Amino acid sequence: MRDRLEELRRRALERIADADAGALDELHGALLGRSGELTALLRGLGGLPAEERPLVGRLANEVKSAIQEALEARRDELRRAALEADLAGAGLDPTLPGAGRPPGAAHPVLAVARELQDLFRSLGFVVWEGPEVETEEHNFDALNIPPDHPARDVQDTIWLVDEPGRPRLCLRTHTSPVQVRALRELGAPLQVVAPGRVFRQEAQDATHEHSFHQMEGLVVDRGIGVPHMLHAMSVLLEHVFGRRIETRLRPGFFPFVEPGFELDARCPFCRAGCRVCKGSCWVELMPGGLVHPHVLEAAGVDSEEYSGFAFGLGLSRIAMLKWGIDDIRWMMSGDLRFLGQFPAQAGR
């Protein structure tokens, strides 16, 4: 597998170096798309010995990054060549410095997402993405939430207009559908994280927004239990905050895990209750639990042989705790006065 990944990197870089502008988009799809060569190789991860998977996963991420960087570098090279050709003979000097632009900065949520993706890649996880417009089957049915389940009411779904003869569609209410998609495509054993935007018809307040960001984590293998999940959560939080933070674990119900838990963090804004924690002094941070056997079976995995854990992390709330942001509505406001407070993330 490693030899095939290295060969793919070598061939890809050679093809990109000679590609013109029209061929670059085709190459991106052929190499990195859903049916691309790298995706096809990743489907074989589940068949590797357990000790090789983390090494091959890291190499796969390196190959993907190398291809993406080469594609962008070639695009920049072609843009410069086109600009110089346009300016040739026009009496302009293209070497003169242009108008100054203020330094940019990554959005707080994007900065957190990139930081966590780097962490999980170092632990052998694969970053997997799914569509924001989901089928009812992926968003609910395959996650052990049938049509008559009360959890559907709690999620306040935004449904799209039904089209006769086609699956019912909605804006996904969580990143958990990626669990099913990744298991169906890659099989078990598996370690993936899935960052992305989700949507709900929420009543907006300091901690609730109609559009927000989550990151799903999923580990499926033989002999996985609650201690593995708690260790992963601990490593994640210590990495993000650079210190141990006070947390509590309490039982929680989620149809797609059994047993289920809620991990709360001590509110950083108060000592006796505030609008962020709603007077409880705790902020809900990371629900999780052991993957329900029905979810494994729906994804084509033998629940008698494999078990796993999953957790959902609110990226928006992590950013709030990390930088002391007291209202989640700032995240989607697009207000440059707010975004300009995070220059430390420039260039990330």
C-alpha positions in Angstrom: 0.0 0.0 0.0 2.8 2.4 0.9 4.6 1.7 -2.4 1.3 2.4 -4.3 0.8 5.7 -2.5 4.4 6.8 -3.3 3.9 5.8 -6.9 0.7 7.8 -7.0 2.4 10.9 -5.6 5.2 10.6 -8.2 2.9 10.2 -11.1 0.5 12.9 -9.9 3.3 15.5 -9.5 4.6 14.8 -13.0 1.2 15.2 -14.5 0.5 18.4 -12.6 3.8 20.0 -13.6 2.9 19.7 -17.3 -0.8 20.5 -17.1 -2.5 23.6 -18.6 -5.3 25.5 -16.9 -8.0 23.4 -18.4 -6.4 20.1 -17.3 -5.9 21.1 -13.7 -9.6 20.7 -12.7 -9.8 17.3 -14.4 -6.7 16.2 -12.6 -8.1 17.3 -9.2 -11.2 15.1 -9.8 -9.2 12.2 -11.2 -6.7 12.2 -8.2 -8.7 13.5 -5.2 -12.4 13.2 -6.1 -14.9 10.7 -4.8 -13.9 8.3 -7.6 -10.3 9.5 -7.7 -7.2 7.3 -7.5 -6.3 8.3 -3.9 -9.9 7.7 -2.7 -9.8 4.2 -4.3 -6.5 3.4 -2.5 -8.0 4.6 0.9 -10.8 2.1 0.6 -8.1 -0.6 1.1 -7.1 0.7 4.5 -9.5 -1.6 6.3 -7.8 -4.7 5.0 -4.3 -3.7 6.3 -2.9 -5.1 9.6 -3.8 -3.0 12.6 -0.1 -2.0 13.2 0.2 -0.6 9.6 -3.0 1.4 9.4 -1.7 4.5 11.3 1.5 4.7 9.2 -0.4 4.3 6.0 -3.1 6.8 7.1 -0.4 9.4 7.8 1.3 8.7 4.4 -2.1 9.0 2.6 -2.6 12.5 4.2 0.9 13.5 3.2 0.3 12.4 -0.4 -3.1 14.3 -0.5 -1.4 17.5 0.9 1.4 17.2 -1.7 -1.0 16.9 -4.5 -3.2 19.8 -3.3 -0.1 22.0 -2.9 1.2 21.1 -6.4 -2.2 21.9 -8.0 -2.3 25.3 -6.3 1.3 26.1 -7.2 0.7 25.2 -10.8 -2.5 27.4 -10.9 -0.4 30.3 -9.5 2.3 29.7 -12.1 -0.3 29.8 -14.9 -2.0 32.9 -13.5 1.4 34.8 -13.4 2.2 33.7 -16.9 -1.1 34.9 -18.2 -0.8 38.2 -16.4 2.7 38.9 -17.7 1.4 38.1 -21.2 -1.5 40.5 -20.9 0.8 43.3 -19.6 3.5 42.8 -22.2 3.9 45.9 -24.3 1.2 47.8 -22.4 3.7 50.2 -20.8 3.3 48.7 -17.4 6.0 47.3 -15.1 4.6 44.1 -13.6 7.5 44.0 -11.1 6.3 47.1 -9.3 4.7 46.4 -5.9 0.9 46.4 -5.9 -1.6 48.1 -3.6 -1.2 47.0 0.0 -3.7 44.6 1.5 -4.3 44.1 5.2 -3.1 40.8 6.7 -5.8 38.0 6.7 -6.7 35.7 9.5 -8.5 32.4 9.8 -12.0 32.4 11.3 -11.9 31.1 14.9 -14.0 28.0 13.9 -11.7 27.3 10.9 -8.6 27.7 13.1 -10.0 25.1 15.6 -11.0 22.7 12.9 -7.5 22.8 11.3 -5.8 22.4 14.7 -8.0 19.3 15.5 -7.5 17.8 12.0 -3.7 18.0 12.5 -4.0 16.4 15.9 -6.2 13.5 14.6 -4.0 13.0 11.5 -1.0 12.6 13.9 -3.0 9.8 15.7 -3.7 7.9 12.4 -7.2 9.2 11.7 -8.5 9.9 8.2 -10.4 13.2 7.6 -13.6 12.4 5.8 -16.4 14.7 4.6 -20.0 14.3 3.7 -22.7 16.4 1.9 -24.5 19.2 3.7 -27.7 18.2 1.9 -28.4 14.7 3.2 -30.9 11.9 2.6 -33.4 11.0 5.3 -31.9 7.5 5.3 -28.3 8.8 6.1 -29.4 11.5 8.5 -31.9 9.5 10.5 -32.8 5.9 9.5 -29.3 4.4 9.4 -28.5 6.1 12.7 -31.2 4.2 14.5 -33.7 7.1 14.3 -36.8 5.8 12.6 -39.7 8.1 11.5 -41.7 7.7 14.7 -38.7 8.4 17.0 -39.0 11.5 19.2 -35.4 12.5 18.5 -36.5 13.7 15.1 -38.6 16.4 16.8 -35.8 17.5 19.0 -33.5 18.1 16.1 -35.8 20.7 14.4 -34.9 19.6 10.9 -34.9 21.9 7.8 -36.5 19.7 5.1 -36.2 20.4 1.4 -39.2 20.2 -1.0 -40.1 16.6 -1.7 -39.7 15.4 -5.3 -41.8 12.4 -6.3 -39.8 9.2 -6.7 -36.7 10.6 -5.1 -35.3 10.1 -1.5 -36.5 12.8 1.0 -33.7 15.4 1.5 -32.9 17.7 4.4 -30.1 20.0 5.5 -28.1 17.7 7.8 -28.7 18.2 11.5 -25.4 16.7 12.6 -22.2 15.3 11.2 -23.1 11.7 12.3 -24.3 10.7 8.8 -20.6 10.6 7.9 -20.2 7.6 10.2 -22.5 5.6 8.0 -21.0 6.9 4.7 -17.4 6.2 5.9 -18.1 2.7 7.1 -20.0 1.8 3.9 -17.1 3.1 1.7 -14.1 2.1 3.8 -15.3 -0.7 6.0 -14.0 -1.7 9.4 -11.6 -1.3 11.2 -11.7 2.4 10.8 -10.6 5.7 12.4 -12.1 8.9 10.9 -13.0 12.5 11.9 -15.6 14.5 10.0 -15.7 18.3 10.3 -18.5 20.2 8.8 -21.4 22.6 9.0 -24.9 21.5 10.2 -28.3 23.2 10.3 -31.3 23.3 12.6 -34.3 25.5 13.1 -33.0 26.7 16.5 -34.4 29.5 18.6 -31.2 31.7 18.5 -29.5 32.8 21.7 -26.0 33.1 23.1 -25.3 29.3 22.7 -27.7 28.3 19.8 -27.6 29.2 16.1 -29.4 27.9 13.1 -26.0 27.1 11.3 -23.0 25.9 13.3 -20.0 23.6 13.0 -19.3 20.2 14.4 -16.6 17.5 14.2 -17.6 13.9 14.4 -15.1 11.3 15.6 -15.5 7.5 15.0 -13.3 4.5 15.9 -14.5 1.0 15.0 -12.3 -2.0 15.7 -12.3 -5.2 17.7 -12.5 -4.8 21.5 -13.3 -1.0 21.6 -14.9 0.2 24.9 -15.6 3.3 27.0 -12.0 3.7 28.3 -10.8 4.2 24.7 -13.4 6.9 24.2 -12.5 8.7 27.5 -8.8 8.7 26.6 -9.5 10.2 23.2 -11.6 12.9 24.7 -9.0 13.7 27.3 -6.2 14.0 24.7 -8.3 16.2 22.5 -9.3 18.7 25.2 -5.7 19.0 26.6 -4.4 19.6 23.1 -6.9 22.3 22.3 -6.7 24.3 25.6 -3.0 23.5 26.4 -4.0 22.6 29.9 -6.3 20.3 31.9 -9.8 21.8 32.2 -12.4 20.8 34.7 -14.9 18.5 33.1 -17.8 16.2 34.1 -19.2 13.1 32.5 -22.9 12.4 32.8 -25.3 9.9 31.1 -27.0 11.1 27.9 -29.3 9.6 25.4 -28.5 9.5 21.7 -30.2 6.9 19.5 -27.0 6.0 17.6 -24.9 5.2 20.7 -25.5 2.9 23.7 -24.4 3.7 26.3 -24.4 7.5 25.7 -22.6 10.3 27.6 -22.4 14.1 27.8 -19.0 15.7 28.5 -19.4 19.2 30.0 -16.7 21.8 30.6 -16.6 24.3 33.5 -18.0 27.7 32.2 -15.0 30.1 31.7 -17.2 33.2 31.9 -18.7 32.9 35.4 -18.5 31.4 38.9 -22.2 31.5 39.8 -24.0 31.2 36.5 -24.4 33.4 33.4 -26.3 33.5 30.1 -23.8 31.2 28.3 -24.1 28.3 30.8 -27.7 29.2 31.6 -27.0 29.4 35.3 -25.5 25.9 35.6 -21.8 26.9 35.5 -21.2 24.1 33.0 -21.1 24.2 29.1 -22.2 21.2 27.1 -19.2 20.3 25.0 -18.9 16.8 23.7 -21.6 14.1 23.6 -20.4 10.6 22.7 -20.8 6.9 23.4 -20.4 3.4 22.1 -21.7 3.0 18.5 -25.1 1.3 18.6 -25.1 -2.2 17.0 -28.0 -1.1 14.8 -25.8 1.6 13.3 -23.0 -0.8 12.6 -25.3 -3.3 11.0 -26.9 -0.5 8.9 -23.4 0.3 7.6 -22.7 -3.3 6.7 -20.4 -4.0 9.7 -20.7 -7.2 11.8 -21.7 -5.9 15.3 -20.8 -9.3 16.8 -17.1 -8.9 15.7 -16.6 -5.1 15.9 -17.5 -2.4 18.4 -16.6 1.3 18.4 -17.1 4.7 19.9 -18.2 8.0 18.4 -18.3 11.6 19.7 -19.6 14.8 18.4 -17.6 18.0 19.1 -19.1 21.5 18.8 -16.3 23.4 17.0 -18.2 26.7 17.6 -18.4 26.1 21.3 -14.7 25.0 21.5 -13.8 28.3 19.8 -16.0 30.2 22.3 -14.2 28.5 25.3 -10.7 28.9 23.7 -11.0 32.6 23.0 -13.6 33.8 25.5 -16.3 34.5 23.0 -19.6 34.9 24.9 -22.1 34.7 22.0 -22.2 32.0 19.3 -24.0 34.4 16.9 -20.8 36.3 16.3 -19.4 33.3 14.5 -21.8 33.6 11.5 -22.1 37.4 11.6 -19.4 38.2 9.1 -18.6 41.3 11.2 -14.9 42.3 10.5 -14.7 44.0 13.8 -15.2 40.7 15.5 -13.0 38.7 13.1 -10.2 41.2 13.3 -9.6 40.2 16.9 -7.9 37.0 15.9 -4.7 38.0 14.1 -2.8 35.2 15.9 -4.4 32.8 13.5 -3.2 34.6 10.3 -1.7 32.3 7.7 -3.1 29.1 9.4 
